[in-house]
């Protein structure tokens, strides 16, 4: 394909670059090609239970080395939102330790007791216990407002789909009769704006690549960006027709699209 203007890529992680602790075929080659050609790209993930430092380390362990500026997580955008508008509020978290790390890296303070929290921040908790849920329940019951890093129902793991943040949210909202006040993750405008700011490009020059119609393709559609649905994660091609969120292209995986876009001209389905 003839690339007539500078293009930047906004690339999902789970189901697009890796599944669990395994790289998806061609993911490393994709990043190496983009780096070699100095093509702007950023990883934009709804992972809220990682800090950017943790995500960078995971990618490095899988053979992909990028600067921390190339990584934007839903925990990052949540932290930026809270540090901008609620800098001095106390937080309680329901999630793995990466969320607390990212919040504290942005100068935010955690409450010593759940009843003292102004905000309950909910993300994926892959090691959740009854005590964790009950402490979050107490924070919300005591008046803490609720912000979720995202509300995805599942994410692709090494051996199949896994329960995601929606499960944690449901446990709290169902028992407290409270609603979530803010959702930071994809397909929110906050995530799109963070990625565009990092790339320094207008939306019409950016392409979103991801495996979720609801998160990735909807984000692109709302932000006036082109998109690629990869079939290496949570979505099958037969689901596309009935979806209100239609990708510009469909590809088996990220490398097949990038290869086609910059080299062979094949490997993806052009729907435009």
VEXDOPA-450389 format. One record per residue (C-alpha): residue number from 1; residue in three letters; x, y, z. Coordinates in Angstrom, 3 decimals, decimal comma, m for minus. Layout:
VEXDOPA-450389
PT    nr   rest          X          Y          Z
PT   NUM    ALA          X          Y          Z
...
This chain:
VEXDOPA-450389
PT    nr   rest          X          Y          Z
PT     1    UNK      0,000      0,000      0,000
PT     2    UNK      1,289      3,460     m0,867
PT     3    UNK      1,659      5,526      2,306
PT     4    UNK      1,351      9,171      1,168
PT     5    UNK      1,393     10,849      4,575
PT     6    UNK      2,825     10,159      7,987
PT     7    UNK      0,799      7,578      9,864
PT     8    UNK      0,868      6,695     13,539
PT     9    UNK     m0,308      3,434     15,078
PT    10    UNK     m2,259      2,959     18,303
PT    11    UNK     m1,774     m0,696     19,201
PT    12    UNK     m3,596     m2,802     21,785
PT    13    UNK     m1,651     m5,319     23,908
PT    14    UNK     m3,800     m8,229     25,199
PT    15    UNK     m4,908    m10,297     22,215
PT    16    UNK     m2,896     m8,163     19,795
PT    17    UNK      0,727     m8,271     20,973
PT    18    UNK      0,504    m11,051     23,534
PT    19    UNK     m1,906    m13,535     25,095
PT    20    UNK     m1,034    m14,099     28,728
PT    21    UNK      2,737    m14,532     28,793
PT    22    UNK      3,101    m15,585     25,169
PT    23    UNK      3,812    m13,310     22,207
PT    24    UNK      1,367    m13,473     19,327
PT    25    UNK      2,996    m14,466     16,047
PT    26    UNK      4,709    m11,541     14,369
PT    27    UNK      4,369     m9,118     17,277
PT    28    UNK      8,120     m8,666     17,745
PT    29    UNK      8,652     m8,237     14,009
PT    30    UNK      5,917     m5,595     13,955
PT    31    UNK      7,603     m3,484     16,616
PT    32    UNK     11,035     m3,931     15,046
PT    33    UNK      9,742     m2,754     11,668
PT    34    UNK      8,046      0,311     13,150
PT    35    UNK     11,184      1,177     15,109
PT    36    UNK     13,461      0,652     12,101
PT    37    UNK     11,304      2,899      9,923
PT    38    UNK     10,858      5,423     12,770
PT    39    UNK      7,086      5,187     12,441
PT    40    UNK      5,228      6,694     15,431
PT    41    UNK      3,374      4,170     17,555
PT    42    UNK      2,033      3,788     21,062
PT    43    UNK      0,658      0,815     22,965
PT    44    UNK     m2,800      1,668     24,318
PT    45    UNK     m4,162     m0,964     26,671
PT    46    UNK     m7,117     m1,338     29,004
PT    47    UNK     m4,798     m3,114     31,437
PT    48    UNK     m5,364     m1,345     34,736
PT    49    UNK     m3,703     m3,810     37,084
PT    50    UNK     m0,240     m3,028     35,687
PT    51    UNK      1,862      0,072     36,104
PT    52    UNK      3,686      1,278     33,016
PT    53    UNK      6,956      0,122     34,574
PT    54    UNK      5,540     m3,385     35,023
PT    55    UNK      4,211     m3,437     31,460
PT    56    UNK      7,553     m2,278     30,081
PT    57    UNK      9,289     m5,081     32,000
PT    58    UNK      6,812     m7,670     30,691
PT    59    UNK      7,347     m6,567     27,113
PT    60    UNK     11,116     m6,679     27,575
PT    61    UNK     10,897    m10,219     28,947
PT    62    UNK      8,977    m11,164     25,801
PT    63    UNK     11,648     m9,626     23,584
PT    64    UNK     10,095     m6,226     22,876
PT    65    UNK     12,006     m3,184     24,113
PT    66    UNK     10,249      0,184     24,118
PT    67    UNK     10,501      3,350     26,190
PT    68    UNK      7,897      3,918     28,876
PT    69    UNK      6,482      6,783     26,788
PT    70    UNK      5,346      4,184     24,251
PT    71    UNK      2,985      2,675     26,848
PT    72    UNK     m0,378      4,104     27,934
PT    73    UNK     m2,552      1,941     30,164
PT    74    UNK     m6,008      2,531     31,575
PT    75    UNK     m4,283      2,795     34,976
PT    76    UNK     m2,168      5,626     33,504
PT    77    UNK     m5,179      7,561     32,225
PT    78    UNK     m7,057      6,965     35,483
PT    79    UNK     m4,098      8,304     37,442
PT    80    UNK     m3,774     11,348     35,182
PT    81    UNK     m7,479     12,120     35,552
PT    82    UNK     m7,414     11,872     39,344
PT    83    UNK     m4,155     13,797     39,697
PT    84    UNK     m5,529     16,593     37,495
PT    85    UNK     m8,940     17,030     39,127
PT    86    UNK     m8,738     15,317     42,540
PT    87    UNK     m5,079     15,651     43,480
PT    88    UNK     m5,607     15,739     47,248
PT    89    UNK     m8,325     13,091     47,504
PT    90    UNK     m7,626      9,776     49,223
PT    91    UNK     m7,959      6,567     47,216
PT    92    UNK     m8,753      2,937     47,945
PT    93    UNK     m8,017      0,334     45,289
PT    94    UNK     m9,561     m2,946     44,304
PT    95    UNK     m6,990     m4,489     41,982
PT    96    UNK     m3,521     m5,929     41,683
PT    97    UNK     m0,565     m3,920     42,987
PT    98    UNK      0,242     m2,368     39,624
PT    99    UNK     m2,740     m0,029     39,951
PT   100    UNK     m1,532      1,378     43,274
PT   101    UNK      1,976      1,752     41,826
PT   102    UNK      0,701      3,812     38,888
PT   103    UNK     m1,482      5,988     41,111
PT   104    UNK      1,382      6,692     43,502
PT   105    UNK      3,734      7,400     40,592
PT   106    UNK      1,399     10,281     39,737
PT   107    UNK      1,616     11,697     43,261
PT   108    UNK     m1,709     10,333     44,501
PT   109    UNK     m2,250      9,154     48,071
PT   110    UNK     m3,855      5,931     49,235
PT   111    UNK     m6,189      5,910     52,246
PT   112    UNK     m5,100      3,974     55,338
PT   113    UNK     m8,629      2,631     55,856
PT   114    UNK    m11,354      2,059     53,247
PT   115    UNK    m13,839      4,238     55,141
PT   116    UNK    m11,497      7,227     54,728
PT   117    UNK    m11,337      7,047     50,939
PT   118    UNK    m12,835      9,688     48,660
PT   119    UNK    m12,528      7,375     45,658
PT   120    UNK    m12,665      3,631     45,146
PT   121    UNK    m10,564      2,745     42,090
PT   122    UNK    m11,485     m0,607     40,555
PT   123    UNK     m9,449     m2,649     38,101
PT   124    UNK     m8,680     m6,283     37,351
PT   125    UNK     m7,634     m8,273     40,411
PT   126    UNK     m6,226    m11,638     39,369
PT   127    UNK     m5,554    m12,631     42,987
PT   128    UNK     m8,738    m11,264     44,578
PT   129    UNK     m9,873    m12,509     47,990
PT   130    UNK    m13,058    m12,050     49,978
PT   131    UNK    m11,174     m9,581     52,191
PT   132    UNK    m10,247     m7,477     49,148
PT   133    UNK    m13,853     m7,352     47,979
PT   134    UNK    m15,141     m6,566     51,462
PT   135    UNK    m12,697     m3,697     51,959
PT   136    UNK    m13,790     m2,204     48,624
PT   137    UNK    m17,424     m2,732     49,644
PT   138    UNK    m16,776     m0,786     52,845
PT   139    UNK    m15,135      2,076     50,967
PT   140    UNK    m18,120      2,452     48,661
PT   141    UNK    m20,639      2,083     51,488
PT   142    UNK    m18,828      4,826     53,410
PT   143    UNK    m19,289      7,260     50,546
PT   144    UNK    m16,331      6,803     48,199
PT   145    UNK    m17,119      7,583     44,577
PT   146    UNK    m16,254      4,808     42,124
PT   147    UNK    m13,935      5,048     39,136
PT   148    UNK    m13,074      1,999     37,029
PT   149    UNK    m10,020      1,675     34,825
PT   150    UNK    m12,248     m0,039     32,270
PT   151    UNK    m15,343     m2,207     32,134
PT   152    UNK    m14,301     m5,027     29,819
PT   153    UNK    m16,029     m8,312     30,581
PT   154    UNK    m13,179    m10,575     29,517
PT   155    UNK     m9,669    m10,617     28,105
PT   156    UNK     m7,805    m13,297     26,120
PT   157    UNK     m5,456    m15,469     28,178
PT   158    UNK     m3,086    m18,239     27,133
PT   159    UNK     m5,756    m20,921     27,580
PT   160    UNK     m8,899    m18,965     26,714
PT   161    UNK    m10,912    m15,951     27,799
PT   162    UNK    m10,622    m14,721     31,406
PT   163    UNK    m12,934    m12,619     33,561
PT   164    UNK    m12,023     m8,927     33,486
PT   165    UNK    m12,835     m5,733     35,386
PT   166    UNK    m16,592     m5,977     34,859
PT   167    UNK    m16,576     m8,870     37,324
PT   168    UNK    m14,939     m6,717     40,016
PT   169    UNK    m17,288     m3,823     39,306
PT   170    UNK    m20,342     m6,075     39,497
PT   171    UNK    m19,405     m7,374     42,926
PT   172    UNK    m19,330     m3,833     44,330
PT   173    UNK    m22,216     m2,190     42,490
PT   174    UNK    m24,548     m5,129     43,139
PT   175    UNK    m23,897     m5,093     46,874
PT   176    UNK    m23,806     m1,319     47,476
PT   177    UNK    m26,483     m0,209     45,012
PT   178    UNK    m24,023      2,427     43,792
PT   179    UNK    m23,062      3,219     40,221
PT   180    UNK    m19,643      3,766     38,684
PT   181    UNK    m19,005      7,510     38,326
PT   182    UNK    m16,247      7,344     35,690
PT   183    UNK    m14,745      4,744     33,369
PT   184    UNK    m11,300      5,758     32,115
PT   185    UNK    m10,457      2,987     29,662
PT   186    UNK    m11,193      2,346     26,017
PT   187    UNK    m13,361      3,376     24,244
PT   188    UNK    m13,311      6,613     26,275
PT   189    UNK    m12,234      9,894     24,740
PT   190    UNK     m9,628     10,193     27,512
PT   191    UNK     m7,769      7,170     26,144
PT   192    UNK     m7,954      8,411     22,563
PT   193    UNK     m6,737     11,874     23,558
PT   194    UNK     m3,813     10,440     25,536
PT   195    UNK     m2,681      8,367     22,554
PT   196    UNK     m3,031     11,234     20,082
PT   197    UNK     m1,103     13,558     22,379
PT   198    UNK      1,738     11,046     22,612
PT   199    UNK      1,855     10,533     18,841
PT   200    UNK      1,535     14,234     18,038
PT   201    UNK     m0,707     13,468     15,079
PT   202    UNK     m4,315     14,301     14,169
PT   203    UNK     m6,818     11,427     14,324
PT   204    UNK     m7,156     11,143     10,555
PT   205    UNK     m3,476     10,137     10,378
PT   206    UNK     m3,764      7,416     13,036
PT   207    UNK     m4,716      3,753     12,797
PT   208    UNK     m5,962      1,773     15,794
PT   209    UNK     m5,044     m1,927     15,852
PT   210    UNK     m6,779     m4,221     18,328
PT   211    UNK     m8,816     m7,363     18,886
PT   212    UNK    m11,941     m5,870     20,500
PT   213    UNK    m14,843     m4,419     18,564
PT   214    UNK    m16,290     m2,768     21,668
PT   215    UNK    m13,030     m1,284     22,972
PT   216    UNK    m10,607     m0,762     20,081
PT   217    UNK    m12,823     m0,371     17,039
PT   218    UNK    m15,412      1,726     18,870
PT   219    UNK    m12,632      4,026     20,153
PT   220    UNK    m11,374      4,499     16,603
PT   221    UNK    m14,842      5,115     15,226
PT   222    UNK    m15,693      7,692     17,916
PT   223    UNK    m12,368      9,500     17,424
PT   224    UNK    m12,509      9,526     13,592
PT   225    UNK     m9,559      7,154     13,173
PT   226    UNK     m9,125      4,186     10,864
PT   227    UNK     m8,925      0,781     12,488
PT   228    UNK     m7,739     m2,789     12,115
PT   229    UNK     m9,513     m5,665     13,816
PT   230    UNK     m7,065     m8,501     14,414
PT   231    UNK     m8,455    m12,009     14,825
PT   232    UNK     m5,713    m13,111     17,241
PT   233    UNK     m7,685    m12,302     20,387
PT   234    UNK    m11,272    m12,117     21,572
PT   235    UNK    m13,200    m11,529     18,330
PT   236    UNK    m14,101    m13,861     15,485
PT   237    UNK    m14,739    m12,527     11,990
PT   238    UNK    m18,347    m13,752     12,020
PT   239    UNK    m19,091    m11,309     14,862
PT   240    UNK    m18,198     m8,267     12,782
PT   241    UNK    m21,262     m8,078     10,557
PT   242    UNK    m23,689     m7,655     13,461
PT   243    UNK    m21,538     m5,099     15,261
PT   244    UNK    m22,290     m1,348     15,238
PT   245    UNK    m18,511     m0,779     15,284
PT   246    UNK    m17,010     m1,593     11,922
PT   247    UNK    m13,244     m1,804     11,326
PT   248    UNK    m11,588     m0,339      8,255
PT   249    UNK     m9,559     m3,529      7,824
PT   250    UNK     m9,551     m7,065      9,222
PT   251    UNK     m6,321     m9,057      9,612
PT   252    UNK     m5,358    m12,432     11,099
PT   253    UNK     m2,813    m10,716     13,350
PT   254    UNK     m0,905     m7,460     13,666
PT   255    UNK      2,119     m8,551     11,620
PT   256    UNK      0,025     m9,597      8,637
PT   257    UNK     m1,453     m6,111      8,520
PT   258    UNK      1,799     m4,201      9,027
PT   259    UNK      3,559     m6,393      6,477
PT   260    UNK      0,817     m5,716      3,983
PT   261    UNK      0,681     m2,009      4,720
PT   262    UNK      4,389     m1,395      4,247
PT   263    UNK      5,750     m4,230      2,123
PT   264    UNK      3,803     m6,855      0,204
PT   265    UNK      0,456     m5,121     m0,108
PT   266    UNK     m1,400     m8,237      1,030
PT   267    UNK     m2,304     m9,898      4,295
PT   268    UNK     m5,378     m7,914      5,293
PT   269    UNK     m8,918     m7,361      4,110
PT   270    UNK     m9,482     m3,768      2,969
PT   271    UNK    m13,103     m2,919      3,750
PT   272    UNK    m12,998      0,629      2,385
